[in-house]
Amino acid sequence: MRTIFPIKWNNVGKGGMLSVQDAIFNGENLSSIDAKGRTCVPARFREALLKSFGDERFVVTKAQPIKLDNGLYARGLSVYPLAVWSEVKRKALANEGGYTSLQLDSIKRQFLNPAEECVTDKLGRVLIPTSLRAHASLERELWFVGMDKRFDIWSRDTYDRVNKQDEQNLPEDLSAISI
């Protein structure tokens, strides 16, 4: 497993956004979800929220679907620190991507409207909202996956398929990023 490199507020750039070198969430953590929809957020992700943002609150929403070779889509959840989510939402609503009104409405319906603000309890558990749990097919085992300024939650089976697709999507030459 990888380690987390938390940042301090003085590393945060204009508008509260982090620079490229400021990875907050790293690593993959296998976990489980109970029948009520509760799961335990990895301790290092909770620590990163506090150390980097001084706030335990976060937003859970649908992740961008990943198209698989068979034409189906892998669906998961994305978790954003509250400050990062505020910036994502601001950019979307200001239409900084220059999307058509049809595309912008889809963004609102797929990502902004389903978003739920959450916080963990004393034991580090969070209740994943029913609609989001159903969307991502979260039932037993799941993966928490660090993605720098956010982390994703995938069912174990879906994440296996995502990893296989990622292997096909990788560029053949990764020397430009020293890999």
C-alpha positions in Angstrom: 0.0 0.0 0.0 1.1 3.5 -0.7 1.4 6.3 1.8 -0.5 9.5 2.0 1.3 12.9 1.7 -1.0 15.3 3.5 -0.7 19.0 2.7 -1.2 22.0 4.8 -3.5 24.9 4.0 -0.5 27.0 3.0 0.0 24.6 0.0 -3.5 25.3 -1.3 -3.6 27.6 -4.3 -6.1 30.2 -5.5 -9.7 29.2 -4.9 -8.8 26.5 -2.4 -7.7 24.1 -5.1 -4.6 22.0 -4.7 -1.6 22.0 -7.1 -0.7 18.9 -9.1 2.1 17.8 -6.7 -0.2 17.8 -3.6 -1.6 14.3 -3.7 -3.8 13.7 -0.6 -5.4 10.3 -1.1 -3.3 7.3 -2.3 -3.5 3.6 -2.0 -6.1 0.9 -2.3 -8.0 -0.5 0.7 -10.3 -3.5 0.7 -13.2 -3.1 3.0 -16.8 -4.3 3.5 -20.2 -2.8 3.8 -23.0 -4.0 6.1 -26.6 -4.7 5.4 -27.5 -1.2 6.6 -25.1 0.4 4.1 -22.4 1.3 6.6 -18.7 1.0 5.7 -15.6 2.2 7.5 -13.6 4.9 5.7 -9.9 4.0 5.9 -8.2 5.7 8.8 -5.5 7.3 6.6 -8.2 8.8 4.4 -9.9 10.3 7.5 -6.6 11.6 8.7 -5.9 13.2 5.4 -9.3 14.9 5.4 -8.5 16.4 8.8 -4.8 17.3 8.2 -5.4 18.7 4.7 -8.7 20.4 5.1 -9.3 20.7 8.9 -12.8 19.2 8.2 -14.1 15.7 8.4 -17.0 16.4 6.1 -17.0 15.1 2.5 -19.3 14.6 -0.4 -20.2 11.3 -1.9 -21.6 11.2 -5.5 -21.5 9.0 -8.6 -18.1 8.5 -10.2 -17.6 9.1 -13.9 -18.7 5.8 -15.5 -15.9 3.8 -17.1 -16.7 2.2 -20.5 -15.7 -1.4 -20.6 -14.8 -3.4 -23.8 -18.2 -5.2 -23.8 -20.0 -1.8 -24.2 -21.2 -1.8 -20.6 -20.2 0.8 -18.0 -18.5 0.3 -14.6 -20.2 2.4 -12.0 -18.7 3.5 -8.7 -18.7 6.4 -6.3 -16.4 9.4 -5.9 -15.7 11.0 -2.5 -14.5 14.6 -2.4 -13.4 16.7 0.6 -16.0 19.4 1.1 -13.7 22.2 -0.1 -12.7 20.3 -3.2 -16.4 19.5 -4.0 -17.3 23.2 -3.6 -14.8 24.1 -6.3 -16.0 21.2 -8.6 -19.6 22.3 -8.2 -18.7 26.0 -8.8 -16.8 25.1 -12.0 -19.7 23.0 -13.3 -22.4 25.5 -12.5 -20.3 28.3 -14.1 -20.0 26.0 -17.1 -16.2 26.4 -17.3 -16.1 23.3 -19.5 -18.2 25.1 -22.2 -20.7 22.3 -22.3 -24.0 22.4 -24.2 -27.1 22.9 -22.1 -28.0 19.3 -22.7 -24.5 18.1 -21.5 -24.7 20.5 -18.5 -28.1 19.1 -17.5 -26.7 15.6 -17.7 -23.8 16.7 -15.4 -26.2 18.1 -12.9 -28.4 14.9 -13.0 -25.5 12.5 -12.9 -23.0 14.1 -10.5 -24.3 17.3 -8.8 -27.8 16.3 -7.8 -27.1 12.9 -6.4 -24.2 14.3 -4.2 -24.7 13.8 -0.4 -22.7 15.5 2.3 -21.4 12.9 4.8 -19.3 12.6 7.9 -18.0 9.5 9.7 -19.2 8.4 13.2 -16.8 7.9 16.1 -15.9 4.5 14.7 -15.0 5.9 11.3 -18.1 4.5 9.6 -20.2 6.3 7.1 -23.7 5.4 5.9 -23.7 5.3 2.1 -27.0 6.7 0.8 -29.3 4.0 -0.6 -29.5 5.4 -4.1 -25.7 5.7 -4.4 -25.2 2.3 -2.9 -27.6 0.8 -5.5 -25.9 2.8 -8.4 -22.5 1.3 -7.5 -23.8 -2.2 -6.7 -22.2 -2.1 -3.3 -23.1 -5.2 -1.4 -20.3 -7.0 0.5 -16.7 -6.3 -0.3 -15.6 -2.9 -1.7 -12.4 -1.0 -2.6 -11.5 2.4 -1.4 -9.1 3.8 -4.1 -7.0 7.0 -3.6 -7.2 9.3 -6.6 -5.2 12.3 -5.3 -7.8 15.0 -4.4 -10.6 12.5 -4.1 -11.1 8.8 -3.4 -13.3 6.3 -5.2 -15.4 3.5 -3.9 -16.0 0.4 -6.0 -17.6 -3.0 -5.5 -14.9 -5.6 -5.5 -16.2 -7.2 -8.7 -16.5 -3.9 -10.5 -13.0 -2.8 -9.5 -11.6 -6.0 -10.9 -13.2 -5.1 -14.3 -12.0 -1.5 -14.1 -8.4 -2.7 -13.5 -8.6 -5.0 -16.5 -9.9 -2.1 -18.6 -7.2 0.2 -17.2 -4.5 -2.2 -18.4 -5.9 -1.9 -21.9 -6.2 1.9 -21.7 -2.6 2.5 -20.5 -0.3 4.2 -23.0 2.4 1.9 -24.2 5.2 4.4 -23.3 5.1 5.8 -19.8 8.6 7.2 -19.8 7.4 10.8 -19.9 6.2 10.3 -16.3 9.2 8.1 -15.3 7.3 4.8 -15.1 
